[in-house]
Amino acid sequence: MNDIADLLDIDIIDNFQNYKKLVLIKGTFLLQGLNFGESEIGDKGAIYLAKALNINSSLQILDINLNQIGEEGVKYLAEALKVNTSLQELYLSDNEIGDEGTKYLAEALKVNSSLQNLYLWNNQIGDLGAKYLAEALKINSFLQILVLSVNLIGDEGAKYFSEALKINSSLQELDLIFNPIGEEGAKYLREDKRILYKI
């Protein structure tokens, strides 16, 4: 590999919001982890990152927690996940993706074969979002950790996940702590030791 050529093979995007440069890595550059946590990149920044993920083949960890990313931004990220084959960990917590954004991610999980850990705590995800993710888990056999704590998932969502995990044997941990799950939902979750929850 020509390291000098790879170092030059980057795009620099002009400043938007509160920081000077956003570097998008292309090709086979050696970068394996990228942290944009608490950078206020919003949907626009998420779209730029999605474009990079479409062509990057080395990045394994991406942290974009707490970035005001909503449905629009996550739509582009999800499309990138359908083709990206290197990303293993995605931190998307403390954003605003909601149920509709979760639908896009769920569709990506049905075809993605590299992502192992997905962190989505505090994203205003309710029972409908849980349904989308549960349907994806019936198909996906690569995801190992799914964190959904501090969301709006109730008894109905708990039932969806319980049914999905009867089919899925690859997921090692599903974190549903600090969701409004009551006794009705808990009776479904007790059946599977991989699920973390509190009532």
N, C-alpha and C positions, 0 to 999 in steps of 0.2 A: 504493500500500500504506500502511496506517495503522501507522506504526512503533510508536506508543505501545500500540496494541492488541496488536500482535505481541509486544512486550516483556512484556506482562501475561499472554500466552497460554502459560504454562508451569506445570508441576506440580513441586512440591518434595516429594521423598520423604524421610522422616525417616532419621536416621543409622542405618546398620547396618555393623557391624565398626568400622573405624578412621578414618572421616572424617565430617565433619559433615553434608554435604548431597549428594544426587545430583540433578542437574537434568535433567529429561527435556523435550526440546524438541518442541513440537507445531506443526502447521500449517506456515507458510512463514517462520518465523523465520530471520534472516540467518545464523545459525551454520552454518559449512561444515566445521569440523573439531572433533573432540572427543577429548581424550586422557585416558583413565583407566588408562594403563599403570602397572603395579605398585601398584595400589590395593586389592588383595585383595577385589574385589567378589564373587567366587565365582559360583555358579550363580544365586543370588538377584539379584545385581546385573545379571547377564546377562539375566535375565528382564525386569527393569525396562527395560533398554535396548532389548530386543526390542519391547516394547510401544510405546516411543517411535518406533522405526524403522517400525512399522506405519503411522504417521500422519504422519511427518516427510517433507518434500519438499525440504529444502535441504541436509542433511548429506551431505558428499561423502567425508570421511575419518574413520574411527573406529579409534582405537588402544586395544585392550584386551589388550595383551601382558601376560604374567606376572600372571595374576589368579585362578589356581586354578579356572578354568572347566572343567567336565567335560561329560559326555554330556548331562546334563539341561539345562544352560544353553545349550549350542550347539544343542540341538533347537529351542528357542524363537527363537534368533537366525536359524536356517535358515528357519524358517517366516516370519519377518519379511522375509528376503531374497527370498522368493517374490513379495512384493507391493511392496517398496520399489523406487523407480525413480531415486533420486538417489545412493546410496552407490557410490563408485568404488574406494575403497581400504579394505580391512579387515585390520587387524593382530591376529591371534589367536595369536601365537606364545607359546611357553613356558607353555602351559596343559596340560590333561589330557584332551583330547577323545577320543583313541584311535580305533580303527577304527569303532566304532559311531557316535560323534559325527561322524566324517568322512562316514559314510553320509548323515546328515541334510544336511550341507553339499553333498554331491554332488547330492542330489535338488533342492536349491535352485538349484544352478548350471544345471540342465537348463532352468529357466524364467526365471532372472534375466537381464536385458538391460542392466544398468548397471555391474556390478562388473567392474573392469579388473585390479586387483591384489589378490591374496590371499596372505597370509603365514601359514604354518602350521608354521614350524620348531619342533622340539622339542615334539612333541605325542603321542609314543608311537603314531605311525601306522605300521602294518605293511603287508604285501602285500595284505591284504584291503581296507584303506583305500585303497591305491593302485588297486586294481581298481575301487572305487566311483568314485573321481575320474577314472580313465581313461574309464569309461563315460560320465561327464558331459561330458568333453572331446570326445567324439564328437558331442555335440549342441550344446554351447555354442560360440558364435562371437563372444563379446565379451571373454572373459578374455584378458589379454595377458601377465601375469606370475603364476606360481604357484611359491611358495617352500616347499619341503618338506625342507630340509636338517636334519640332526641328528634323524632319525627312525629307524624300524626297517624301512625298505623294502629288500628284497633282490632277488635275481635275477628272481624271479617278478613282482614289482612293476615292475621295469624293463621286462620284456617287455610288460606291460599298457600302460605309457605309450608304448612304441615303436609299438605297434599303433594306439593312439589318435591319435598325432600324424601318422600316415599319412593320417588323415581330417581332422584339425583343422589349418587353415592360419592361424588368427588368433593362436594363442598364440605369443608372441615369446621367452619364456624359461621354462624349467622347471628349477628348482634342486633337485638331488638330492645335493648335496655332503654328505659325512659320514653316509651311509647304508651299511649292510652289503652293498653291491653288489659281487659278485665278477666274475671274468673272463667267466663265462657271461652275466651281465646286461649287462656292458659292451659285449659284441658287438652287442647290440640298440641300445644308446644311441649308439654311434659313428655310426650311420646318420643322426642328426639333430643338426645343429650348435646347435640351440636348447636342448639339454639340457646342463646343467652337472653334472658328477659326478667323483668320484675313487674309485679302487679301491686 
